[in-house]
Amino acid sequence: MSANIRVEGVSKWFGDFQALKPDLAQAYHNLGGTYHTARDYVKAEAAFNEALKRDPDNFDTLIALGAVLKELGRLEESLECLRRAYALRPGDPGCTTQMVLIMRQTEGSDADVKPIADAVVEPPPARRRLRRPGQQPGNHE
């Protein structure tokens, strides 16, 4: 089944569903995800914006809209969505990673990158390898 057939099917289903539950933000989020998967970024943006009208603090929708805006080349707007999401869940690794990647692509944002990158995207502590009784250091047999 091609992506276009799926999108058409979802769009028809969504129209029927919208008549029953017009204020359900999750339905718009899901529709946006379908359009995003089909790489129809303009329709995805519209659907995610509709979801945010109904639930302005939806972390997942903010992340998804940020990804769509990035695909559309609108990095500053994408970064703003990600900052809103970060404010809802400080330290979320996925959100932080996306913010750092976009900040590195935009001019004049280097000062913003370091504190976020240092605070959240730090390497995990080194793990010590446990030895079996009688095992010599460096001998991993």
C-alpha positions as CSV (number, residue, x, y, z in Angstrom):
1,M,0.0,0.0,0.0
2,S,1.5,3.3,-1.0
3,A,1.8,6.3,1.3
4,N,-0.7,8.3,-0.9
5,I,-3.4,5.7,-0.6
6,R,-2.9,5.6,3.2
7,V,-3.0,9.4,3.5
8,E,-6.2,9.5,1.4
9,G,-7.8,6.8,3.6
10,V,-6.8,8.5,6.8
11,S,-8.0,11.9,5.5
12,K,-11.4,10.4,4.7
13,W,-11.6,8.7,8.1
14,F,-10.5,11.9,9.8
15,G,-13.2,13.9,8.1
16,D,-15.8,11.5,9.4
17,F,-14.3,11.5,12.8
18,Q,-14.0,15.2,13.0
19,A,-17.7,15.6,12.6
20,L,-18.2,13.5,15.7
21,K,-15.3,14.9,17.9
22,P,-14.1,18.2,16.5
23,D,-12.1,19.2,19.6
24,L,-10.0,16.1,20.0
25,A,-6.4,17.3,19.7
26,Q,-5.0,13.7,19.5
27,A,-6.9,13.2,16.2
28,Y,-5.2,16.2,14.7
29,H,-1.8,15.1,16.0
30,N,-2.3,11.7,14.4
31,L,-3.3,13.2,11.1
32,G,-0.2,15.4,11.2
33,G,1.9,12.3,11.8
34,T,0.3,10.7,8.8
35,Y,1.1,13.7,6.6
36,H,4.6,13.9,8.0
37,T,5.2,10.3,7.2
38,A,4.0,10.9,3.7
39,R,6.3,14.0,3.5
40,D,3.4,16.3,3.0
41,Y,4.9,18.9,5.4
42,V,2.5,21.7,4.6
43,K,-0.5,19.6,5.6
44,A,1.4,18.1,8.5
45,E,2.1,21.6,9.8
46,A,-1.6,22.6,9.5
47,A,-2.7,19.5,11.4
48,F,-0.2,20.0,14.2
49,N,-1.2,23.6,14.5
50,E,-4.8,22.6,14.9
51,A,-3.8,20.1,17.6
52,L,-1.9,22.8,19.4
53,K,-5.0,25.1,19.3
54,R,-6.8,22.5,21.3
55,D,-3.9,21.5,23.5
56,P,-1.2,24.1,23.5
57,D,1.0,22.2,26.0
58,N,1.1,18.9,24.1
59,F,4.8,17.9,24.3
60,D,4.6,15.4,21.5
61,T,2.9,17.7,19.1
62,L,5.4,20.5,19.8
63,I,8.2,18.0,19.0
64,A,6.5,16.8,15.8
65,L,5.8,20.4,14.6
66,G,9.4,21.3,15.3
67,A,10.5,18.4,13.1
68,V,8.1,19.4,10.3
69,L,9.3,23.1,10.5
70,K,12.9,21.8,10.3
71,E,12.0,19.9,7.2
72,L,10.5,23.0,5.7
73,G,13.8,24.9,6.4
74,R,12.2,27.1,9.0
75,L,14.8,26.5,11.7
76,E,14.0,29.5,14.0
77,E,10.3,28.5,14.2
78,S,11.4,24.9,14.7
79,L,13.7,25.9,17.5
80,E,10.9,27.9,19.2
81,C,8.6,24.8,19.2
82,L,11.4,22.7,20.7
83,R,12.1,25.4,23.3
84,R,8.4,25.3,24.3
85,A,8.6,21.5,24.5
86,Y,11.8,21.7,26.6
87,A,10.1,24.0,29.0
88,L,7.5,21.3,29.6
89,R,10.0,18.5,30.0
90,P,13.4,20.0,30.9
91,G,16.2,17.5,30.1
92,D,14.2,15.3,27.7
93,P,17.1,13.8,25.7
94,G,15.2,13.7,22.3
95,C,14.1,17.3,22.6
96,T,17.5,18.4,23.7
97,T,19.3,16.6,20.9
98,Q,17.0,18.2,18.3
99,M,17.5,21.6,19.8
100,V,21.3,21.3,19.8
101,L,21.3,20.1,16.2
102,I,19.2,23.1,15.1
103,M,21.1,25.6,17.2
104,R,24.3,24.5,15.5
105,Q,22.7,25.2,12.1
106,T,21.5,28.7,13.0
107,E,23.7,31.7,13.2
108,G,24.2,33.5,16.5
109,S,23.0,30.6,18.6
110,D,26.3,29.2,19.8
111,A,25.9,30.8,23.2
112,D,22.6,29.0,23.6
113,V,24.0,25.6,22.7
114,K,26.7,25.1,25.3
115,P,24.6,25.3,28.5
116,I,22.0,22.9,27.1
117,A,24.5,20.5,25.6
118,D,26.6,20.5,28.8
119,A,23.6,20.1,31.1
120,V,21.8,17.3,29.2
121,V,23.8,15.8,26.4
122,E,26.8,14.6,28.4
123,P,28.5,11.3,27.9
124,P,27.5,8.5,30.2
125,P,29.9,7.7,33.0
126,A,32.4,5.0,32.2
127,R,31.3,1.5,33.4
128,R,33.7,-0.7,35.3
129,R,34.0,-4.2,34.0
130,L,33.5,-6.7,36.8
131,R,36.1,-9.6,37.0
132,R,35.3,-13.1,37.9
133,P,37.2,-14.4,40.9
134,G,40.8,-15.3,39.9
135,Q,40.6,-13.3,36.6
136,Q,43.6,-11.1,36.0
137,P,43.1,-7.4,34.8
138,G,43.0,-7.2,31.0
139,N,42.2,-10.9,30.7
140,H,38.6,-11.1,29.4
141,E,38.5,-14.8,28.7
